[in-house]
């Protein structure tokens, strides 16, 4: 089930995004990006609809997933 990010409390949303960013791993690009910057980037992707919040009733868990990954899983 998809959960609109607007339905979440601001602190809950922030914690969810932060957890997602930390789970994604370390960047080895040319420039280091801070946790705060990554969090803003993910929030921007949520607002654009590129990333969605997915609640799994089976595992009773919430995660962020890229929209194209969700489409692939549903096929």
C-alpha positions in Angstrom: 0.0 0.0 0.0 1.3 3.4 -0.9 1.4 6.1 1.8 1.3 9.8 0.7 4.3 11.6 2.4 1.9 14.4 3.3 0.0 12.0 5.6 3.1 11.5 7.9 4.1 13.6 10.8 7.2 15.8 9.9 9.5 14.0 12.4 8.4 10.6 11.3 9.0 11.5 7.6 12.4 12.9 8.4 13.4 9.8 10.3 12.1 7.6 7.5 14.1 9.5 4.9 17.2 9.5 7.1 16.9 5.7 7.7 16.6 5.2 3.9 19.6 7.4 3.2 21.8 5.6 5.7 20.6 2.2 4.4 21.6 3.2 0.8 25.3 3.0 1.7 28.3 5.3 1.1 28.9 7.3 -2.0 32.3 7.0 -3.6 31.8 9.9 -6.0 33.9 12.9 -6.6 32.3 14.9 -3.8 31.1 13.8 -0.4 27.5 14.7 0.3 26.4 15.2 3.9 23.5 13.4 5.5 21.5 16.6 5.6 22.0 17.2 1.8 21.1 13.6 1.0 17.9 13.9 3.1 16.9 17.1 1.2 17.5 15.3 -2.1 15.4 12.3 -1.1 12.6 14.6 0.1 12.7 16.4 -3.2 12.4 13.1 -5.0 9.4 12.3 -2.8 7.7 15.5 -3.7 8.3 14.9 -7.4 6.9 11.3 -7.1 10.2 9.6 -8.2 10.3 7.9 -4.8 7.2 6.6 -3.0 6.5 5.4 0.6 5.5 1.7 0.6 3.9 -0.1 3.5 4.0 -3.8 3.5 1.1 -5.4 5.3 2.9 -8.8 5.1 6.0 -7.7 7.0 4.4 -4.7 8.7 7.2 -2.4 7.6 7.6 0.9 5.8 10.2 1.7 3.2 11.0 4.2 0.4 11.2 2.7 -3.0 12.0 4.2 -6.4 8.8 4.4 -8.5 10.4 2.4 -11.4 11.3 -0.4 -8.9 7.8 -0.6 -7.7 6.5 -0.8 -11.3 8.9 -3.7 -12.0 7.8 -5.6 -8.8 4.2 -5.3 -9.8 4.7 -6.9 -13.2 
